[in-house]
Amino acid sequence: MKNFILLTDSYKINHGDMYPEGTEYVYSYFEARNGAEFPATQLFGLQRLLKKYFKGKVITKKMIKKAKKKLCVHFGGKEFFDDKKWTELLEDHGGKLPIEIRAVAEGAVIPNSNVLFVIVNTDPKYFWLVSHVETLLTHVWFTSTIATKGHVFKKMLNKYAEKTSMVPAEFFVPFLIHDFGFRGTSSLESAESGGLAHLVNFKGTDTLPALWEGQKYYNANLETLGFSVVASEHSVATSEGEKFEEKYIDRLLKFYPNGILSMVADSYNITRFVSEYIRKRRDAIIARYENGTAQLNRLVIRPDSPRFKGDTPQDQVLWIYQELDDIFGHTVNDKGYKVLHPAVGVLYGDGLADHEIEEIYKTLEENEYSIENCVVGQGGGLLQKVNRDTQRFAFKCSAQCRNGEWHTVQKNPLDQSKASKAGRMKLVWMTNDAGVMDYSTLTETHPLYHDHQDLLTPIFRNGKMLKEWTFDEIRKNGELSIH
């Protein structure tokens, strides 16, 4: 068990001494500010943080003793760490945290510059605790950013699916972006939490630890959470050298007669691999599709590098599509788009940037192909190339109670994009300035504050979880903003 006292920024250790005399309650909120990369944010991961680090008894005598020893060295003096207040918290609350958190439903997609969750202490003696836990709670930026990106991708893919395919989008779009990010993350915990955030909107993953994280913190059902397929890698494809690459193909086709089989195809010459080796095995691949006992017996061609300088992912995917079309043929659906033979498909997964993913599907649509035979894999770009500023997350104090009286608190710098909200607040559903029903944040001075129901639900109080969301519920909450 980690020492909860030390799970904060150094400078927060002494903030309790800096507030005005008579301070009893500190009220803070978390939001994604305007100017973020995406206009709305999908909240995800708060429940995991609370259950992992905040729930139950999180302060012990041993922790206080160790924290004192370490922090006195860190700050260069005993006077900079007040172990008495932590000892009193242990005595008064049994080591549980006297705070309350209210939050929007996990999975909900909220326009930026709206409150996502708020926190306040429940015992006036421990007002300083709100600032102390801010650092750890802010980590919800990571999972929320990845979920938000996934939500944006899913809306984009639904658009192309509905335009080009007769298959209902919900049957295949959740599998079109596959998580290859485990090895590209900075830590196991990043893979666990970030990989789970991807699964809020998609179901394809090779990041196994994310599955167990979903079970542990969200009661996720493994039968519906995330899936993968049999796939080769270069160590397999190159085992017998370039001269015997065809043996690798035949070996895998023989050993895996059923289900989806992904073959890395660019170990040497992907043009030869597709145009010659796959063409030569056309009948065998079709027979595998027709005779296999799985739901879909498809051979997937996976390129992993450009064919030449200047080659783009979308150009290479289109070329493979056209080659497979020439070899296996296509049908034309009722929407007028060509559908590749279901025996074959494409998976592109080489260092894709976010904008390149849409370019792939846009190119297929422009060339009158249905997108249903194409999957993309994303690794570091999915789980690692994000930061807190992607969605401009901020955690700010907006109200304080001193001597029984509440006061509004606000940061209002020259850079108005960083101005914070003032006062206690609600998230409500109401008509906005454009005349459209949407989420809005009302502070307690707003004339309509008391007329609307607060959508922020109490989820944590005094060490206990008050409300938990299942992973299925979170996915459904996200789907409400897809259509």
Disulfide bonds with the S-S distance in Angstrom:
none
